Amino acid sequence: MTDTNKKSSVFIQLLPVMFAFFVMGFVDLVGIATNYVKADFHLSDTAANLLPSMVFLWFLVFSVPTGMLMNKIGRRQTVLLSFIVTAVALLIASIPVFYSFIGMMAAFCLLGIGNTMLQVSLNPLVTNIVAPQQLASTLTFGQFVKAISSFVAPIIATWAASATGNWKMLFPIFLVITVLAWIGLGREKIKEQPAGKISTFKDSFALLADSTILLCFIGIICHVGIDVGTNVTAPKILMSRAGLDLNHAAYAASLYFLFRTIGAFSGSFILAKWSAKKFFVISVVLMLAALCGMIFLQSKAALYVCIAAMGFGNSNIFSIIFAQALLHKADKTNEASGLLVMGIFGGALFPPVMGYASDMFGSQTGAAAVMVVGVAYLLFFATKIKAKAHS
């Protein structure tokens, strides 16, 4: 096969894989959906914030079992299975008769399980398509595609609410995209490498005895908790402080993800010039300043600036922490990767605590204060970063 034919073959195989990265971003619709469900069923913040927990809890439970399954049925088949679970979740959310608080919790549980399977299996699948020297750039582009999906979800929901009076049109639209992604990847024949050693819960959790890995694991929990917390809380802050209705305040989530997308794209260039430690510190200080603004400021314009700053500041935290762990345990990258993916369950820990705090304080100040604790930990973590972790 000529070089031109090889490049063409790789491009054709990557198209459905990039489609899969777009589906991966569907998990972030939980932020805007939580606000609409809260309004529809007149829920307290404590009750409403259980919804994102139902999504992210499964990263703790299913990450390692998915790795074991992947070794049995293959990476591509595991990705296809994740599409089926995701499609069932979106189908449940699309059917009016199932629209209840319990029904949405069930749908979000399945969405979390499907997304866990997808996050664990999709990145390794890319290694079977592209050359090693192209892997980092391909995965970075995949994260960029995922960020676009996260960005458009609130826009689709608010458009549907304004145009049709039914914000839940978001679910059948994403359902169709998921089915198309399943068809596209199902048609491709991707040659996979033989399965390696199957990681177990014992292999992964044993790494927590290493202080550096433990710090990284907690860092991922805080990063994802802040990410989901901002996604859920930013619209509420705009409604309570600036007097916006939900349809207009919902754009705050898109603004957050827009600047996360910009930050993820620019971060690869910034880290080529700066040390990971320096950029991490600046990012976390930016997040802290943004949270202070979200606690004390009243102006709509100022709050939008703070939300954008949170998105940019939180855009490269995961990749820097991930690099720290993998460089520290270069001989146990599979186990370290599985453990850090489990840390995504931080998205299940923060929202209930934030909801309780906001109910206790009688405002979203309580929720923002919980995120300050997570940012404070990241500042502490910054002192442990090795400057060349990105290289």
C-alpha positions in Angstrom: 0.0 0.0 0.0 1.4 3.4 -1.0 1.7 6.3 1.5 -1.2 8.1 -0.1 -3.4 5.0 0.3 -2.3 4.5 3.9 -3.2 8.1 4.7 -6.5 7.8 3.0 -7.3 4.6 5.0 -6.3 6.2 8.3 -8.5 9.2 7.5 -11.5 7.0 6.7 -11.1 5.1 9.9 -10.7 8.2 12.0 -13.9 9.8 10.8 -16.2 7.5 12.8 -13.8 7.7 15.7 -14.0 11.5 15.8 -17.8 11.0 15.7 -17.4 8.9 18.8 -15.5 11.7 20.6 -18.5 13.9 19.8 -20.8 11.4 21.4 -18.4 11.3 24.4 -19.3 15.0 25.0 -23.0 14.2 25.5 -22.3 13.5 29.2 -22.0 17.2 29.7 -25.6 17.8 28.8 -26.4 16.8 32.4 -25.6 20.4 33.5 -28.3 22.2 31.5 -30.7 19.2 31.8 -30.4 19.4 35.6 -31.5 23.0 35.6 -34.6 22.3 33.4 -35.5 19.2 35.4 -35.2 21.2 38.6 -37.6 23.9 37.2 -40.1 21.3 35.8 -40.4 19.3 39.0 -39.8 22.2 41.5 -36.9 20.4 43.1 -34.6 21.7 45.8 -30.9 22.1 44.9 -30.1 19.0 47.0 -32.5 16.8 45.0 -31.7 18.3 41.6 -28.0 17.9 42.0 -28.4 14.1 42.5 -28.9 13.9 38.7 -25.2 14.7 37.8 -24.2 12.3 40.5 -26.1 9.6 38.8 -24.0 10.2 35.7 -20.5 10.3 37.2 -20.9 7.7 40.0 -20.4 5.0 37.4 -16.9 6.1 36.5 -15.9 4.7 40.0 -17.8 1.4 39.4 -17.3 0.6 35.7 -13.8 1.9 34.7 -11.8 -1.2 35.6 -14.5 -3.7 34.6 -14.7 -2.0 31.2 -11.0 -2.5 30.8 -11.4 -6.2 31.6 -14.3 -6.4 29.1 -12.2 -4.6 26.4 -9.6 -7.3 26.7 -12.2 -10.0 26.0 -14.3 -8.5 23.2 -11.9 -5.8 21.8 -11.8 -2.1 21.8 -14.0 -1.4 18.8 -16.7 -3.7 20.1 -16.6 -2.0 23.5 -17.0 1.4 21.9 -20.0 0.0 19.9 -21.5 -1.4 23.1 -21.1 2.0 24.8 -23.1 3.6 21.9 -26.0 1.1 22.5 -26.1 1.9 26.3 -25.9 5.7 25.5 -28.7 5.3 22.9 -31.0 3.5 25.4 -30.4 6.3 27.9 -31.3 9.0 25.3 -34.3 7.0 24.2 -35.7 6.8 27.7 -35.2 10.6 28.1 -36.9 11.2 24.8 -40.2 9.4 25.6 -42.7 11.7 27.3 -44.3 8.9 29.4 -40.9 8.3 31.1 -40.3 12.0 31.9 -40.3 12.1 35.7 -37.6 12.6 38.3 -37.1 8.9 38.6 -37.1 8.4 34.9 -34.5 11.0 34.4 -32.3 9.5 37.1 -32.5 6.1 35.3 -31.6 7.7 32.0 -28.7 9.6 33.5 -27.4 6.4 35.2 -27.3 4.7 31.8 -25.8 7.8 30.2 -23.0 7.6 32.8 -22.4 3.9 32.3 -22.2 4.3 28.5 -19.9 7.3 28.8 -17.6 5.4 31.2 -17.3 2.5 28.7 -16.6 5.0 25.9 -14.0 7.0 27.8 -12.1 3.8 28.8 -12.2 2.2 25.3 -12.0 5.0 22.7 -8.5 6.4 23.4 -6.9 2.9 23.2 -8.8 2.3 20.0 -7.1 5.3 18.4 -3.7 3.7 19.0 -4.8 0.9 16.5 -5.3 3.5 13.8 -2.6 6.2 13.9 1.2 6.0 14.1 2.7 6.5 17.6 4.1 9.9 16.6 0.6 11.1 15.6 -1.2 9.8 18.7 -0.9 12.8 20.9 -2.1 15.2 18.3 -5.0 12.9 17.3 -6.2 12.5 20.9 -5.9 16.3 21.4 -8.1 16.8 18.3 -10.5 14.2 19.7 -10.8 16.2 23.0 -11.4 19.3 20.9 -14.3 17.5 19.1 -15.7 16.4 22.5 -15.5 20.0 23.7 -17.6 21.2 20.7 -20.3 18.7 21.7 -20.3 20.0 25.3 -20.6 23.5 23.9 -23.5 22.9 21.6 -25.7 20.9 24.1 -27.0 24.0 26.1 -27.5 25.9 22.8 -29.7 23.1 21.4 -31.7 22.9 24.6 -32.4 26.6 24.9 -33.2 26.8 21.1 -35.6 23.9 21.5 -37.2 25.5 24.6 -37.7 28.8 22.8 -38.7 27.5 19.4 -40.9 24.5 20.4 -41.5 24.9 24.1 -39.8 21.6 24.7 -36.2 21.6 25.8 -36.2 17.8 25.7 -35.8 17.9 21.9 -32.1 17.7 22.8 -32.4 14.0 23.6 -33.8 12.7 20.3 -31.3 14.9 18.3 -28.4 13.3 20.3 -30.0 9.9 19.9 -30.0 10.2 16.1 -26.3 11.2 16.3 -25.5 8.3 18.5 -27.1 5.8 16.1 -25.2 7.3 13.2 -22.0 7.0 15.1 -22.8 3.3 15.8 -23.5 2.7 12.1 -20.3 4.5 11.0 -18.0 2.7 13.4 -19.8 -0.6 12.8 -18.9 -0.5 9.1 -15.2 0.0 9.8 -12.9 -3.0 10.2 -10.1 -1.9 12.5 -7.2 -4.3 13.2 -6.5 -4.4 16.9 -3.4 -5.5 18.8 -3.6 -8.6 21.0 -5.0 -7.9 24.5 -2.5 -7.2 27.2 -2.6 -8.0 30.9 -6.0 -7.4 32.4 -5.9 -4.8 35.2 -7.9 -5.6 38.3 -9.3 -3.5 41.0 -6.4 -4.6 43.2 -3.8 -3.6 40.6 -5.4 -0.1 40.3 -6.1 0.7 43.9 -2.7 -0.6 45.0 -1.3 2.5 43.4 -3.0 4.7 45.9 -0.3 3.7 48.4 2.0 5.9 46.3 1.7 9.5 47.6 2.1 11.1 44.1 -0.6 8.9 42.6 -2.9 9.6 45.5 -2.4 13.3 45.1 -3.1 13.0 41.3 -6.2 10.9 41.9 -7.6 13.5 44.3 -6.7 16.2 41.8 -8.8 14.6 39.1 -11.7 14.3 41.5 -11.5 18.0 42.3 -11.0 19.0 38.6 -14.1 17.0 37.4 -16.1 18.1 40.5 -15.4 21.8 39.7 -16.2 21.2 36.0 -19.6 19.6 36.7 -20.2 22.1 39.5 -19.7 25.1 37.3 -21.8 23.6 34.5 -24.7 23.1 36.9 -24.3 26.2 39.1 -23.4 29.0 36.6 -27.0 29.3 35.2 -28.4 29.4 38.7 -26.1 32.2 39.7 -27.2 34.2 36.7 -30.8 33.6 37.5 -30.5 34.6 41.1 -28.1 37.5 40.7 -28.9 39.0 37.3 -32.6 38.1 37.1 -32.3 36.0 33.9 -34.8 33.4 33.1 -33.6 29.8 32.6 -33.6 29.9 28.8 -31.2 32.9 28.8 -29.2 31.8 31.8 -28.6 28.4 30.2 -26.2 30.0 27.7 -23.8 30.3 30.7 -23.0 26.5 30.3 -22.2 27.1 26.6 -20.0 30.0 27.5 -18.1 27.9 30.0 -17.5 25.1 27.5 -16.6 27.6 24.7 -13.7 28.9 26.8 -12.8 25.3 27.8 -12.6 24.5 24.1 -10.4 27.6 23.5 -8.3 26.8 26.5 -7.8 23.1 25.4 -6.8 24.2 21.9 -4.4 27.0 23.1 -3.0 24.9 25.9 -1.1 22.6 23.6 0.8 25.6 22.3 1.3 27.3 25.7 2.7 24.1 27.2 5.2 23.9 24.4 6.7 27.1 25.7 6.0 27.1 29.4 6.5 24.5 32.1 3.5 22.5 33.2 3.9 23.8 36.8 3.9 27.5 35.8 0.8 27.1 33.5 -1.0 25.0 36.2 -0.5 27.7 38.8 -1.7 30.5 36.5 -4.8 28.4 35.5 -5.7 27.6 39.1 -5.2 31.2 40.3 -7.5 32.3 37.4 -10.1 29.8 38.6 -9.9 31.1 42.2 -10.3 34.7 41.0 -13.3 33.6 38.9 -15.0 31.9 41.8 -14.5 34.9 44.0 -16.2 36.9 41.4 -19.1 34.4 41.2 -19.5 34.7 44.9 -19.4 38.5 45.3 -20.3 40.1 42.0 -23.8 41.0 40.8 -23.3 42.4 37.3 -24.4 40.1 34.5 -21.4 41.1 32.3 -19.0 40.5 35.2 -20.5 37.1 36.0 -20.1 36.1 32.3 -16.4 37.1 32.5 -16.0 34.9 35.6 -17.7 31.9 34.0 -15.5 32.3 30.9 -12.4 32.5 33.1 -13.5 29.3 34.9 -13.7 27.5 31.5 -10.3 28.6 30.4 -8.7 28.0 33.8 -10.1 24.5 34.1 -9.3 23.4 30.5 -5.9 21.9 30.9 -5.9 20.7 34.5 -6.8 17.1 33.6 -4.1 16.7 31.0 -1.3 18.1 33.3 -2.4 15.9 36.3 -2.7 12.9 34.0 0.8 13.5 32.6 2.2 13.7 36.2 0.8 10.3 37.1 1.9 8.5 33.9 5.4 9.9 34.1 5.7 8.9 37.7 4.5 5.4 37.0 5.8 4.7 33.5 5.9 1.0 34.2 2.3 0.9 35.3 0.5 3.2 32.8 -2.5 0.9 32.3 -3.2 0.7 36.0 -2.6 4.4 36.5 -4.8 5.3 33.6 -7.7 3.2 34.9 -7.4 4.7 38.3 -7.4 8.3 37.0 -10.5 7.5 34.9 -12.2 6.3 38.1 -11.4 9.7 39.5 -13.9 11.2 37.1 -16.5 10.1 39.7 -15.7 13.5 41.4 -18.5 14.7 39.2 -20.8 12.6 41.5 -19.3 13.8 44.7 -19.4 17.6 44.3 -23.0 18.3 43.1 -24.8 16.8 46.1 -22.5 18.7 48.6 -23.0 21.8 46.5 -26.7 21.4 46.5 -26.8 20.9 50.2 -24.6 23.9 50.8 -26.7 26.2 48.6 -29.9 25.1 50.3 -28.3 25.7 53.7 -27.0 29.1 52.8 -30.2 30.0 50.9 -28.2 31.0 47.8 -25.6 29.7 45.2 -22.9 31.2 47.3 -22.8 27.9 49.3 -22.3 25.9 46.1 -19.5 28.2 44.9 -17.8 28.0 48.3 -17.6 24.2 47.9 -15.8 24.6 44.6 -13.4 27.0 46.3 -12.3 24.0 48.5 -11.5 22.0 45.3 -9.5 24.9 43.8 -7.6 25.3 47.1 -6.6 21.6 46.8 -5.4 22.2 43.2 -3.3 25.1 44.5 -1.7 22.7 47.0 -1.2 20.1 44.3 0.6 22.7 42.2 3.5 22.7 44.7 4.0 19.0 43.8 4.2 19.3 40.1 7.4 18.7 38.2 8.0 21.4 35.7 8.7 19.1 32.8 5.7 16.9 33.2 4.3 17.8 29.9 7.2 16.8 27.8 
